Amino acid sequence: MLNKILSKFSYFKFRNTLKTNVDIYLNLGEEYLESGKFDQALDVYKLALSANAYNIEAILGIAKVYHEIKKESEAIENFKKAININSRDLRGYLGIADIYVEHLEFHKAIEYHQQVLKIRPNYSYSSYQLGLLYFRLNQNDKAITALVDTINNNPNYDKAFLSLGKVYEKNGDATKALSYFQKAMECNPESVEAYLYLAHLYEAKKMDNIAVDFYRKVITMDSKNEDAFFRLGVIYSKFGSSDLAIDNLRKVAVMNPNNFEAQFLLGTAYLNKFKFALSIQHLNIAINGNNSSGKSYLNLSKAYKLQNEFDKQFEALKAAYKLNESDPEVLVEFAEYYGYKDDRQSQIKYYSDAALLHNEKAKEWLRNNNIEVS
């Protein structure tokens, strides 16, 4: 009798020890996974699994490791094992959906989020993800339905309001887009995205003064928001406010030297301020990053002209002309260049070509010189 009691006691002790070891392995696995030590994580998760072949936490851990090391088929296999052990645990479905999204297999990701919603119909995360996926597939009606379901289940889901705004903006309904962006801002007054989308929308509606206020608000919330600084630079460039354009675009150029549109606008703003060396510097960066920009070459030629570097002006003009032979502004610059060179015949030719493209400056020069366009 005593032996039976001792035997039973030993079994419970062994079982509790085993459970403790499994917990240790799982905790270690999580630590290794979070610190990027994927081989060690895989080893200890497998040790946990060897102690209990049906331990769902170990299986999910193994799936996550395989996902991190880009062994997606093994990851999916283990997420499916987790589903087979407990079909109501959402993590396996969500893990597989995430993998399919990363590989742009949106239809497959949709299937798994739909399975989640069959298990838990009010699960806002999956209905929100469905909305995003339908939007990426240009199925906007389905996207709206999924996002409205999300909001009905979670009225403070600010990202769902934002996404609804984007769908309606894409559909051309600026009024509804504006309404949803504002609701997102009301749900989360600290949402930089909400202010940014409102700014974009007002800018698209040509309400630049309001857009500027929202972009400035974004910057007070996020002092390194490249998009807000860039859009302010664009608006100020359009207004002809070169100093303000320069102030904002310089920040963009520091944050992201490879924003070649910002480099072009910065070079143009410096040109307008007669700071030719800086203009040339930034226009060359724009050209080296995107040598298909005829406008960059054109403005570069103007900067060289104003520095009396006529050979470099001519080379830049040739590059601009090669990219767009029918740009009347390039033709006028060529005409002026040949005027400096006392090449009257070429000067008349380029002014005439520009006049045929309805350039008023060329027409005026020809009229003043009593020359008719043939």
N, C-alpha and C positions, 0 to 999 in steps of 0.2 A: 504494500500500500504506500509506504514511504517512498519507494522508488518511483511509483507512478506520479506522486505529488512532485517529487524533484524533477522528473522528466517533463511534467507539464510546466513547471516553473522555468526550466531551462529553455523550453520552446518559446514561452512569452518573452523571456530575456533576449533570446536570439532574434525574435521578431522585432522587438523594440530597438535592438541594436541595429538591425538591418534597416529599419525605417529611419533611424538617426543618420546612418551612413548615406542613404538615398538623399535625405535632405541636405547633407553636406555636399554631396556631388552636385545637386541641383543649384545650390547657392554658389558653389565654385564655378560651375558652368556659366551661370549668369554673369559673374564677375569677369571671367575670361572673355565672354562674348562682348561685354560692354567695353573692355579694354582692347579689343581687336586681336586677342590671342586665340585665333580660331581653331588651331590644331589642338591646343590644350582643352578648349571648350568641348570640342567634339569627343575627345578621350573621356572626360569625366561624365558627359551626358551618356555615353555608351556604357560606362560603369554603372550609372544609375539604372540604365535599361537592363543590364545583365542581372541586376538584383530584382527588377520587376519589369517584365516584358510589356506590361500594359500601362506603364507610368506615362500619362499623357503629357506631363510637363517635360519629361526627358525627350519624348518624341518631338514636341514642338520646339524644344531647344535645338535638337539636331536639325530640324527643318530650317530654323533661323540661321544656323551656322552655314548650311549649304547655300542658303540664299545669299549670305554675305560673301561667300567665296565663288559666287556665280555658277554653282552647280544646280541649275534651276530644276532639272528633271528630278534629281534626288530630293530637292526641297519640296517639290510638289508631291512626290511619293510619300514623304513623311507627313506633310500636312493632311494628305488623304488618310493615312493611318490614324491620325488623331481624330479625324471625322468618323472613321469606322468605330473607334473606341467609344466616342461620345458624340453622336450626331447633332446634339443640341449645343455643343460648345462652338461658339462662333469663330474662334481664332483660326481654325484650320481653313474655313471658307475665306476669311479676310486675308490670310497669308497668301493663298493661291490667287485671289483677286489682285493683290498688290503686284505679284510677279507678272501677271498678264498685262497690267497697266504699264509697268516698266518696259515691257516688250511691245507695247502699242497694240496688243491684241485685245481691243476694247470689248468686242462682242463676248469673248470668253470671260472677261472680268465682270461684265454685266450679269452673266449667268450665275456667278457665285454670289454677287450682291443680292440678286433676286432670291437665291436659296436662303440667304441670311434673313431676308424680309419675310419669308414663309415661316421661319422659326420665330422671329421676333418682329412683327409687322410695324411696330412703332420705333424701330431702331433708326434714329435720325442719321447716324453716320453713313449707313448704307444707302438710304434714300438720297442723301446729299451726293454721295459718290456716283450714284446712277445719274443724277442730274448733270454732273460734270462730264460723265462719259457720253451721254446722249448729246451734250453740247459739242463735244469734240467730234462726234459723228455727224454733226449738222442735223440732228433730229431734234429740232428746237421745241416742237410741241411736247414730245416726251420729256425733254429736259425740264420744261416749265412744270409739267405735272409732277415730276419727281421732286423738284425743289419746293413746290407749293405743299406737297405732302410733308416734306421736312419741316417747313415752317409751321404747319398745322400741329405737328407733334412736338415741336420745340420753337415757340414763338420768339425766342431770343437768339436764334442761330444766325448771327450777323453775316457769316460767310455765305449762307444760303440766300440772304437778301442781296448780297453783292453779286452772286452768280446769276440770280434772276435779272438783276439790272443789266449784266453783260449780255444775257440772252436777248432781252428786249432792245438793247442798243444795237445788237447785230441785226435784229429784225427791223430796225429803222424806227422803232417807237421810242423816241427820246424822252417823251413825257413819262412813260412808265419806268424807263430806265432811271431817270432822275429820282422818281418816287422811291424806288427800291434802294438806290444808293443812299438816299437820305434816311430810310428806315434802318439800313445797316449802321449808319453813323449814330442813330438814336440808340440802337441796341448796344453799341460799343463805341462810346465817344473817344476811345483811345485807338480806334482802328485807323492806322495810317492808310491802309488800302481804300477805305471808304472815302476819305478826303481826296485821295489821288484820283479815284475814278470819277468823283464829282468834278474835279478840276479838268480832267480829260474831256468829260462830256460838255462842260461849259466852253472849253476851248474849241471843240468840234462844232458847237453852235455859234461860234464866232463871238462869244460873250467873254472877250479876253480879260477885261477888268475883273470880272468875278473869278475867272480861272486863276488869275494872278494871286488873288487873296487866298484861294484854296491851296495853291502850290506853296505859298509862304507858310500857311498853316502846317502843311506836311513837313516843311523844313524845321519848324519849331519842334515838331514831334520826333523827327528823324533827321539829324543834322548831316547825315551822310547819304541822303536819298538822291542818287544820281539822276533819276528820272525827273524829279521836281526841279532840280537846278537846270537840267538840260531844257525842259519845256519853258522855264522862265527865260533862258537864253534865247530860245527860238522866238518867243513872243516879243521880247525887247528888241531883237534883231529886226523883226517885222515892223515894230513901231519906229525904228531908226534910233533907238536909245542905246547908242554904242557903248557908253560907259557901263550901264546896267547889264547889257548883254555880256560884256567882257568880264564883269565881276562874277556872274553866274557860270559862264562857260569856262573860265579859268579853273573853277572848283571841279567841274566835270573832267577837264583835262588832267587834273592831278589825280582824281579818283580812278579814272579809266582812260589812260593815254590812247587806247585803241578805239575810243569813240570818235571815229573819223568824221562824222557829221559835225560833232562839236568842234573838232579841230578846224574844219572848213569854216564854220560860222565864226569862230574866234579869229581866224586869219582875216576873214572879211571885215569883222568889226574893227580890228587893228588897222586895216586898210582905210576904213572910213575915218579913223582918227589920225591918219598920216603917220602911223608908226610902222614904217615899211619893213624894217628888219624883223620885227615880231610877226608881222603879217606873212612874210616869206617863210619864216620858220614854221608856222602852224599850217600854212597851205601846203608846204612840202610834206609835212607829216600826213595830212589828209590824202595827198596824191600817192605817197608811198603805201598807204593803207588801202587806197581804192583808186587805182590809176585810170578808172573809167569815168572819173568825174571831170567832165569838160569845163564845168563852172569853176572848179578849183584851178585848172590851168589858165582860164581866162582871167581870174582875179590875180593869179600869180603874175601874169603878163603885165597887168596894170601896176602892180607893186614895183616890178622891175623898171617899167617905163618911168614911174615917178622918181626912181632912184637914178635915172639916166643910164641904166644898164640895158642898152637896146638890143645887144646880141642875145642876152638871156630872155628879154621880152619876146623876141622873134621866135626863139625855140619853144617857149611856153605857148605862144599863139599857134604855132604849127601843130603842137600836141592837141590844143583845144579844137582846132579846125579838123584834124583827123578824126576826132571823136564825134563832131557834129558840124558838118559842112554847111548846114542851113541855119546856123545860129546867126541872126543878123548882127548881134552885138560883137561877135568875133569878127565878122566881115568889116564892121566899122573900125574896130581896133587895127585890123590889117591896113585899112585905108589910111588911118592916121599915121601908122608906122611908115608907110610908103611916102606919106607927105613929108615926114622928117627926112626921109632919104632922097627927097626931090625926084621921086619916080612918079611923075604925073600920070602916066598911062595906067600903072597899077593902082594908083590911088583912085582914079575915076572908075576903074573896073570894079573894085571892091565896094565903093559907095553905090554904084549902080546895082550890083548884086544885092546889097542890103536894102536898097530902096524897093526893089522888086518883092522883097519880103516884108514890105510895109514899115520899114524903120524910118521914123520921122526925122531923126537926126541926119540920116543919109539923104532923105528927100530935101531937107532944108539946105544942105551943103550944095547939092546939085542945082537947086534953084538959084542960090546965091552966085553960083559960077556959070549960070546960063547954059546948063547941060541938061539935055533931055534923056530920060531913060529909054533905051531902045527896047 
